[in-house]
Amino acid sequence: MSTSLEMDFFHVIVVLPILPIIYFLKRLYRIAEKFL
């Protein structure tokens, strides 16, 4: 139980910072497309 809970906590810490970065890169790509 404790090990699976730790894994879930680890996944949250890893995934949460990645999601805004992906969102930001997509927006940046769309802005770049307009200029190109």
PQR file of N, CA, C, O and H, with PARSE charges and radii, in Angstrom:
ATOM      1  N   MET A   1       0.838  -1.203   0.000 -0.4000 1.5000
ATOM      2  CA  MET A   1       0.000   0.000   0.000 -0.0000 2.0000
ATOM      3  C   MET A   1       0.875   1.256   0.000  0.5500 1.7000
ATOM      4  O   MET A   1       0.670   2.168  -0.802 -0.5500 1.4000
ATOM      5  N   SER A   2       1.836   1.290   0.895 -0.4000 1.5000
ATOM      6  CA  SER A   2       2.693   2.478   1.016 -0.0000 2.0000
ATOM      7  C   SER A   2       3.550   2.671  -0.238  0.5500 1.7000
ATOM      8  O   SER A   2       3.808   3.801  -0.653 -0.5500 1.4000
ATOM      9  H   SER A   2       2.003   0.550   1.546  0.4000 1.0000
ATOM     10  N   THR A   3       3.989   1.555  -0.838 -0.4000 1.5000
ATOM     11  CA  THR A   3       4.839   1.650  -2.026 -0.0000 2.0000
ATOM     12  C   THR A   3       4.052   2.209  -3.211  0.5500 1.7000
ATOM     13  O   THR A   3       4.557   3.061  -3.942 -0.5500 1.4000
ATOM     14  H   THR A   3       3.779   0.637  -0.501  0.4000 1.0000
ATOM     15  N   SER A   4       2.822   1.736  -3.405 -0.4000 1.5000
ATOM     16  CA  SER A   4       1.997   2.227  -4.509 -0.0000 2.0000
ATOM     17  C   SER A   4       1.646   3.702  -4.296  0.5500 1.7000
ATOM     18  O   SER A   4       1.593   4.483  -5.246 -0.5500 1.4000
ATOM     19  H   SER A   4       2.412   1.044  -2.811  0.4000 1.0000
ATOM     20  N   LEU A   5       1.409   4.065  -3.044 -0.4000 1.5000
ATOM     21  CA  LEU A   5       1.093   5.459  -2.720 -0.0000 2.0000
ATOM     22  C   LEU A   5       2.295   6.353  -3.030  0.5500 1.7000
ATOM     23  O   LEU A   5       2.136   7.460  -3.545 -0.5500 1.4000
ATOM     24  H   LEU A   5       1.452   3.431  -2.272  0.4000 1.0000
ATOM     25  N   GLU A   6       3.476   5.875  -2.718 -0.4000 1.5000
ATOM     26  CA  GLU A   6       4.696   6.627  -3.016 -0.0000 2.0000
ATOM     27  C   GLU A   6       4.876   6.779  -4.524  0.5500 1.7000
ATOM     28  O   GLU A   6       5.306   7.828  -5.002 -0.5500 1.4000
ATOM     29  H   GLU A   6       3.605   4.976  -2.300  0.4000 1.0000
ATOM     30  N   MET A   7       4.548   5.730  -5.265 -0.4000 1.5000
ATOM     31  CA  MET A   7       4.669   5.789  -6.720 -0.0000 2.0000
ATOM     32  C   MET A   7       3.690   6.807  -7.298  0.5500 1.7000
ATOM     33  O   MET A   7       4.044   7.567  -8.199 -0.5500 1.4000
ATOM     34  H   MET A   7       4.199   4.877  -4.876  0.4000 1.0000
ATOM     35  N   ASP A   8       2.456   6.827  -6.783 -0.4000 1.5000
ATOM     36  CA  ASP A   8       1.468   7.809  -7.236 -0.0000 2.0000
ATOM     37  C   ASP A   8       1.960   9.228  -6.947  0.5500 1.7000
ATOM     38  O   ASP A   8       1.838  10.120  -7.786 -0.5500 1.4000
ATOM     39  H   ASP A   8       2.168   6.209  -6.051  0.4000 1.0000
ATOM     40  N   PHE A   9       2.506   9.421  -5.768 -0.4000 1.5000
ATOM     41  CA  PHE A   9       3.037  10.727  -5.374 -0.0000 2.0000
ATOM     42  C   PHE A   9       4.189  11.137  -6.291  0.5500 1.7000
ATOM     43  O   PHE A   9       4.299  12.298  -6.685 -0.5500 1.4000
ATOM     44  H   PHE A   9       2.605   8.696  -5.086  0.4000 1.0000
ATOM     45  N   PHE A  10       5.042  10.171  -6.623 -0.4000 1.5000
ATOM     46  CA  PHE A  10       6.171  10.410  -7.519 -0.0000 2.0000
ATOM     47  C   PHE A  10       5.679  10.796  -8.910  0.5500 1.7000
ATOM     48  O   PHE A  10       6.214  11.714  -9.531 -0.5500 1.4000
ATOM     49  H   PHE A  10       4.953   9.228  -6.303  0.4000 1.0000
ATOM     50  N   HIS A  11       4.650  10.086  -9.400 -0.4000 1.5000
ATOM     51  CA  HIS A  11       4.106  10.391 -10.722 -0.0000 2.0000
ATOM     52  C   HIS A  11       3.498  11.792 -10.762  0.5500 1.7000
ATOM     53  O   HIS A  11       3.644  12.508 -11.752 -0.5500 1.4000
ATOM     54  H   HIS A  11       4.216   9.340  -8.896  0.4000 1.0000
ATOM     55  N   VAL A  12       2.821  12.177  -9.688 -0.4000 1.5000
ATOM     56  CA  VAL A  12       2.231  13.523  -9.627 -0.0000 2.0000
ATOM     57  C   VAL A  12       3.321  14.588  -9.697  0.5500 1.7000
ATOM     58  O   VAL A  12       3.180  15.580 -10.412 -0.5500 1.4000
ATOM     59  H   VAL A  12       2.703  11.595  -8.884  0.4000 1.0000
ATOM     60  N   ILE A  13       4.401  14.383  -8.961 -0.4000 1.5000
ATOM     61  CA  ILE A  13       5.513  15.340  -8.943 -0.0000 2.0000
ATOM     62  C   ILE A  13       6.176  15.428 -10.319  0.5500 1.7000
ATOM     63  O   ILE A  13       6.596  16.504 -10.745 -0.5500 1.4000
ATOM     64  H   ILE A  13       4.516  13.577  -8.380  0.4000 1.0000
ATOM     65  N   VAL A  14       6.266  14.291 -11.006 -0.4000 1.5000
ATOM     66  CA  VAL A  14       6.918  14.267 -12.323 -0.0000 2.0000
ATOM     67  C   VAL A  14       6.010  14.850 -13.406  0.5500 1.7000
ATOM     68  O   VAL A  14       6.461  15.628 -14.248 -0.5500 1.4000
ATOM     69  H   VAL A  14       5.925  13.417 -10.659  0.4000 1.0000
ATOM     70  N   VAL A  15       4.725  14.471 -13.381 -0.4000 1.5000
ATOM     71  CA  VAL A  15       3.806  14.864 -14.454 -0.0000 2.0000
ATOM     72  C   VAL A  15       3.363  16.323 -14.357  0.5500 1.7000
ATOM     73  O   VAL A  15       3.283  17.009 -15.376 -0.5500 1.4000
ATOM     74  H   VAL A  15       4.359  13.840 -12.698  0.4000 1.0000
ATOM     75  N   LEU A  16       3.077  16.803 -13.155 -0.4000 1.5000
ATOM     76  CA  LEU A  16       2.559  18.164 -12.996 -0.0000 2.0000
ATOM     77  C   LEU A  16       3.436  19.251 -13.623  0.5500 1.7000
ATOM     78  O   LEU A  16       2.890  20.127 -14.293 -0.5500 1.4000
ATOM     79  H   LEU A  16       3.142  16.246 -12.328  0.4000 1.0000
ATOM     80  N   PRO A  17       4.756  19.247 -13.447 -0.5600 1.5000
ATOM     81  CA  PRO A  17       5.563  20.275 -14.107  0.2800 2.0000
ATOM     82  C   PRO A  17       5.632  20.104 -15.623  0.5500 1.7000
ATOM     83  O   PRO A  17       5.846  21.080 -16.341 -0.5500 1.4000
ATOM     84  N   ILE A  18       5.452  18.877 -16.121 -0.4000 1.5000
ATOM     85  CA  ILE A  18       5.567  18.616 -17.560 -0.0000 2.0000
ATOM     86  C   ILE A  18       4.367  19.177 -18.327  0.5500 1.7000
ATOM     87  O   ILE A  18       4.529  19.700 -19.430 -0.5500 1.4000
ATOM     88  H   ILE A  18       5.278  18.083 -15.537  0.4000 1.0000
ATOM     89  N   LEU A  19       3.175  19.073 -17.757 -0.4000 1.5000
ATOM     90  CA  LEU A  19       1.963  19.519 -18.457 -0.0000 2.0000
ATOM     91  C   LEU A  19       1.995  20.995 -18.849  0.5500 1.7000
ATOM     92  O   LEU A  19       1.698  21.302 -20.004 -0.5500 1.4000
ATOM     93  H   LEU A  19       3.043  18.648 -16.861  0.4000 1.0000
ATOM     94  N   PRO A  20       2.340  21.928 -17.953 -0.5600 1.5000
ATOM     95  CA  PRO A  20       2.418  23.335 -18.370  0.2800 2.0000
ATOM     96  C   PRO A  20       3.509  23.591 -19.400  0.5500 1.7000
ATOM     97  O   PRO A  20       3.365  24.473 -20.247 -0.5500 1.4000
ATOM     98  N   ILE A  21       4.599  22.829 -19.337 -0.4000 1.5000
ATOM     99  CA  ILE A  21       5.689  22.990 -20.302 -0.0000 2.0000
ATOM    100  C   ILE A  21       5.214  22.594 -21.698  0.5500 1.7000
ATOM    101  O   ILE A  21       5.499  23.291 -22.672 -0.5500 1.4000
ATOM    102  H   ILE A  21       4.715  22.113 -18.649  0.4000 1.0000
ATOM    103  N   ILE A  22       4.485  21.472 -21.800 -0.4000 1.5000
ATOM    104  CA  ILE A  22       3.952  21.020 -23.092 -0.0000 2.0000
ATOM    105  C   ILE A  22       2.958  22.048 -23.632  0.5500 1.7000
ATOM    106  O   ILE A  22       2.973  22.372 -24.819 -0.5500 1.4000
ATOM    107  H   ILE A  22       4.253  20.906 -21.009  0.4000 1.0000
ATOM    108  N   TYR A  23       2.090  22.559 -22.747 -0.4000 1.5000
ATOM    109  CA  TYR A  23       1.105  23.564 -23.136 -0.0000 2.0000
ATOM    110  C   TYR A  23       1.799  24.824 -23.652  0.5500 1.7000
ATOM    111  O   TYR A  23       1.384  25.398 -24.658 -0.5500 1.4000
ATOM    112  H   TYR A  23       2.077  22.296 -21.782  0.4000 1.0000
ATOM    113  N   PHE A  24       2.848  25.248 -22.965 -0.4000 1.5000
ATOM    114  CA  PHE A  24       3.611  26.436 -23.354 -0.0000 2.0000
ATOM    115  C   PHE A  24       4.296  26.233 -24.702  0.5500 1.7000
ATOM    116  O   PHE A  24       4.312  27.140 -25.534 -0.5500 1.4000
ATOM    117  H   PHE A  24       3.185  24.782 -22.147  0.4000 1.0000
ATOM    118  N   LEU A  25       4.866  25.037 -24.920 -0.4000 1.5000
ATOM    119  CA  LEU A  25       5.540  24.742 -26.183 -0.0000 2.0000
ATOM    120  C   LEU A  25       4.551  24.733 -27.347  0.5500 1.7000
ATOM    121  O   LEU A  25       4.878  25.182 -28.446 -0.5500 1.4000
ATOM    122  H   LEU A  25       4.852  24.300 -24.243  0.4000 1.0000
ATOM    123  N   LYS A  26       3.337  24.220 -27.105 -0.4000 1.5000
ATOM    124  CA  LYS A  26       2.318  24.216 -28.161 -0.0000 2.0000
ATOM    125  C   LYS A  26       1.932  25.638 -28.539  0.5500 1.7000
ATOM    126  O   LYS A  26       1.787  25.951 -29.720 -0.5500 1.4000
ATOM    127  H   LYS A  26       3.071  23.855 -26.212  0.4000 1.0000
ATOM    128  N   ARG A  27       1.764  26.501 -27.539 -0.4000 1.5000
ATOM    129  CA  ARG A  27       1.429  27.906 -27.805 -0.0000 2.0000
ATOM    130  C   ARG A  27       2.564  28.586 -28.552  0.5500 1.7000
ATOM    131  O   ARG A  27       2.326  29.350 -29.487 -0.5500 1.4000
ATOM    132  H   ARG A  27       1.882  26.246 -26.579  0.4000 1.0000
ATOM    133  N   LEU A  28       3.796  28.312 -28.143 -0.4000 1.5000
ATOM    134  CA  LEU A  28       4.971  28.890 -28.786 -0.0000 2.0000
ATOM    135  C   LEU A  28       5.048  28.450 -30.246  0.5500 1.7000
ATOM    136  O   LEU A  28       5.395  29.242 -31.121 -0.5500 1.4000
ATOM    137  H   LEU A  28       3.989  27.692 -27.383  0.4000 1.0000
ATOM    138  N   TYR A  29       4.721  27.180 -30.503 -0.4000 1.5000
ATOM    139  CA  TYR A  29       4.741  26.629 -31.860 -0.0000 2.0000
ATOM    140  C   TYR A  29       3.704  27.320 -32.740  0.5500 1.7000
ATOM    141  O   TYR A  29       3.977  27.627 -33.901 -0.5500 1.4000
ATOM    142  H   TYR A  29       4.439  26.536 -29.792  0.4000 1.0000
ATOM    143  N   ARG A  30       2.508  27.566 -32.185 -0.4000 1.5000
ATOM    144  CA  ARG A  30       1.454  28.249 -32.944 -0.0000 2.0000
ATOM    145  C   ARG A  30       1.848  29.682 -33.267  0.5500 1.7000
ATOM    146  O   ARG A  30       1.583  30.170 -34.366 -0.5500 1.4000
ATOM    147  H   ARG A  30       2.286  27.317 -31.243  0.4000 1.0000
ATOM    148  N   ILE A  31       2.482  30.360 -32.312 -0.4000 1.5000
ATOM    149  CA  ILE A  31       2.944  31.735 -32.538 -0.0000 2.0000
ATOM    150  C   ILE A  31       4.031  31.748 -33.615  0.5500 1.7000
ATOM    151  O   ILE A  31       4.049  32.625 -34.478 -0.5500 1.4000
ATOM    152  H   ILE A  31       2.697  29.964 -31.419  0.4000 1.0000
ATOM    153  N   ALA A  32       4.930  30.772 -33.555 -0.4000 1.5000
ATOM    154  CA  ALA A  32       6.007  30.670 -34.546 -0.0000 2.0000
ATOM    155  C   ALA A  32       5.438  30.398 -35.936  0.5500 1.7000
ATOM    156  O   ALA A  32       5.950  30.921 -36.925 -0.5500 1.4000
ATOM    157  H   ALA A  32       4.916  30.060 -32.854  0.4000 1.0000
ATOM    158  N   GLU A  33       4.387  29.589 -36.021 -0.4000 1.5000
ATOM    159  CA  GLU A  33       3.756  29.295 -37.315 -0.0000 2.0000
ATOM    160  C   GLU A  33       3.209  30.560 -37.963  0.5500 1.7000
ATOM    161  O   GLU A  33       3.297  30.723 -39.180 -0.5500 1.4000
ATOM    162  H   GLU A  33       3.971  29.164 -35.217  0.4000 1.0000
ATOM    163  N   LYS A  34       2.642  31.462 -37.152 -0.4000 1.5000
ATOM    164  CA  LYS A  34       2.085  32.704 -37.687 -0.0000 2.0000
ATOM    165  C   LYS A  34       3.189  33.567 -38.316  0.5500 1.7000
ATOM    166  O   LYS A  34       2.987  34.175 -39.368 -0.5500 1.4000
ATOM    167  H   LYS A  34       2.570  31.330 -36.164  0.4000 1.0000
ATOM    168  N   PHE A  35       4.347  33.613 -37.664 -0.4000 1.5000
ATOM    169  CA  PHE A  35       5.452  34.427 -38.179 -0.0000 2.0000
ATOM    170  C   PHE A  35       6.108  33.781 -39.396  0.5500 1.7000
ATOM    171  O   PHE A  35       6.611  34.480 -40.276 -0.5500 1.4000
ATOM    172  H   PHE A  35       4.511  33.119 -36.810  0.4000 1.0000
ATOM    173  N   LEU A  36       6.103  32.462 -39.447 -0.4000 1.5000
ATOM    174  CA  LEU A  36       6.681  31.750 -40.593 -0.0000 2.0000
ATOM    175  C   LEU A  36       5.624  31.642 -41.700  0.5500 1.7000
ATOM    176  O   LEU A  36       5.896  31.078 -42.760 -0.5500 1.4000
ATOM    177  H   LEU A  36       5.694  31.894 -38.733  0.4000 1.0000
TER
END
